Amino acid sequence: MIEEEPPYEIPESELHPSLLVRVLLLTFGSIALLLGIIGIFLPGLPTTPFVLVAAACYARASESVYRRLIENPTIGPLIVEWRRHHSIPFRIKVIAITLMSLTICVSIWSFSGKPWLQGLLAFIGVSTAVVLWRIPSRDRPAR
């Protein structure tokens, strides 16, 4: 039986000492999380980087908000993996690239009369996929 590691704890020293900065970090973190959620449905807007930015902001602003984020069953494991190992699970990476590719292909098809927009969407999709693919995965299957 494999023993699970406990959730990533925030050392007390990570919380920012200034109340004003913590409020700003909470605000920026909430905006980043909102953009990440929008990115689930909007092709070309990546979800993972915005969620990781939100987690970083919350970690410095509020332990309770950060804890709620990492305890979320959907995005929590991704954040914990990033904080511990600076990697993204291979399965998540493949799912993200596949879904992004499908939505961008549908978008390119729907803008059939605008080749400049199709090219822009293709460029954004390929660029995002390359950046995401280059992020390490600890659990990548052997070739």
C-alpha positions as CSV (number, residue, x, y, z in Angstrom):
1,M,0.0,0.0,0.0
2,I,1.4,3.4,-1.0
3,E,1.4,6.0,1.7
4,E,0.2,9.4,0.5
5,E,2.2,12.5,1.2
6,P,0.3,15.1,3.3
7,P,-0.8,18.3,1.5
8,Y,1.9,20.9,1.0
9,E,2.0,23.0,4.2
10,I,2.8,26.7,4.2
11,P,5.6,27.7,6.5
12,E,4.5,30.6,8.7
13,S,7.3,32.7,7.2
14,E,5.8,32.5,3.7
15,L,2.8,34.7,4.6
16,H,3.6,38.3,3.7
17,P,3.9,40.6,6.8
18,S,2.0,43.5,5.2
19,L,-1.8,43.5,5.3
20,L,-2.0,45.7,2.2
21,V,0.2,43.3,0.2
22,R,-1.8,40.3,1.4
23,V,-5.0,42.0,0.2
24,L,-3.4,42.8,-3.2
25,L,-2.2,39.2,-3.5
26,L,-5.7,37.9,-2.7
27,T,-7.1,40.1,-5.4
28,F,-4.5,39.1,-8.0
29,G,-4.9,35.5,-7.0
30,S,-8.6,35.6,-7.4
31,I,-8.3,37.3,-10.9
32,A,-5.8,34.6,-11.9
33,L,-8.1,31.8,-10.7
34,L,-11.0,33.3,-12.6
35,L,-8.9,33.5,-15.7
36,G,-7.9,29.9,-15.2
37,I,-11.5,28.8,-14.9
38,I,-12.4,30.8,-18.0
39,G,-9.4,29.1,-19.7
40,I,-11.2,25.7,-19.3
41,F,-13.8,26.8,-21.8
42,L,-11.9,29.4,-23.9
43,P,-9.4,28.0,-26.4
44,G,-6.0,29.6,-26.3
45,L,-6.3,30.7,-22.7
46,P,-4.3,28.3,-20.6
47,T,-5.7,27.1,-17.3
48,T,-2.7,25.6,-15.5
49,P,-0.4,28.7,-15.4
50,F,-3.2,30.8,-14.0
51,V,-4.1,28.3,-11.4
52,L,-0.5,28.0,-10.3
53,V,-0.2,31.9,-10.1
54,A,-3.4,31.9,-8.0
55,A,-1.9,29.3,-5.7
56,A,1.4,31.3,-5.3
57,C,-0.6,34.5,-4.5
58,Y,-2.8,32.7,-2.0
59,A,0.2,31.0,-0.3
60,R,1.6,34.4,0.5
61,A,-1.7,36.0,1.4
62,S,-3.9,33.6,3.3
63,E,-3.3,30.1,4.6
64,S,-7.0,29.3,4.8
65,V,-7.7,30.3,1.2
66,Y,-4.6,28.5,0.0
67,R,-5.6,25.4,1.9
68,R,-9.1,25.4,0.3
69,L,-7.5,25.6,-3.1
70,I,-5.1,22.7,-2.5
71,E,-7.8,20.6,-0.9
72,N,-9.9,20.9,-4.1
73,P,-10.0,17.4,-5.6
74,T,-9.7,18.7,-9.2
75,I,-6.9,21.3,-9.0
76,G,-5.4,20.6,-5.7
77,P,-3.2,17.7,-6.7
78,L,-1.8,19.7,-9.6
79,I,-0.8,22.6,-7.3
80,V,0.8,20.2,-4.7
81,E,2.7,18.4,-7.5
82,W,4.1,21.8,-8.7
83,R,5.0,23.0,-5.2
84,R,6.8,19.8,-4.3
85,H,8.5,18.8,-7.6
86,H,8.0,21.6,-10.1
87,S,6.3,19.2,-12.5
88,I,2.9,18.5,-14.0
89,P,1.4,15.0,-14.0
90,F,1.8,13.4,-17.4
91,R,-1.8,12.5,-17.7
92,I,-2.9,16.1,-17.0
93,K,-0.4,17.3,-19.6
94,V,-1.8,15.0,-22.3
95,I,-5.4,15.8,-21.5
96,A,-4.7,19.6,-21.6
97,I,-2.9,19.4,-24.9
98,T,-5.6,17.1,-26.4
99,L,-8.5,19.2,-25.3
100,M,-6.8,22.5,-26.3
101,S,-6.0,21.1,-29.7
102,L,-9.6,20.0,-30.2
103,T,-11.1,23.3,-29.2
104,I,-8.6,25.3,-31.3
105,C,-9.3,23.1,-34.3
106,V,-13.0,23.8,-33.9
107,S,-12.3,27.5,-33.5
108,I,-10.1,27.5,-36.7
109,W,-12.9,25.7,-38.6
110,S,-15.5,28.2,-37.4
111,F,-13.4,31.2,-38.6
112,S,-13.1,29.7,-42.1
113,G,-13.4,33.2,-43.8
114,K,-10.5,34.8,-41.8
115,P,-7.2,33.2,-42.6
116,W,-5.2,35.7,-40.4
117,L,-7.3,34.7,-37.4
118,Q,-6.9,31.0,-38.2
119,G,-3.2,31.5,-38.4
120,L,-3.2,33.3,-35.1
121,L,-5.2,30.6,-33.4
122,A,-2.9,27.9,-34.8
123,F,0.2,29.8,-33.6
124,I,-1.2,30.3,-30.1
125,G,-2.2,26.6,-29.9
126,V,1.1,25.3,-31.1
127,S,3.1,27.7,-28.8
128,T,1.0,26.8,-25.8
129,A,1.3,23.1,-26.5
130,V,5.1,23.3,-26.9
131,V,5.4,25.3,-23.6
132,L,3.2,22.8,-21.8
133,W,5.0,19.8,-23.2
134,R,8.4,21.2,-22.1
135,I,7.3,21.3,-18.4
136,P,8.7,18.2,-16.7
137,S,6.5,15.2,-15.6
138,R,7.8,12.9,-12.9
139,D,5.4,10.1,-13.8
140,R,6.0,10.1,-17.6
141,P,5.9,6.5,-18.9
142,A,9.1,4.9,-20.1
143,R,9.5,4.9,-23.9
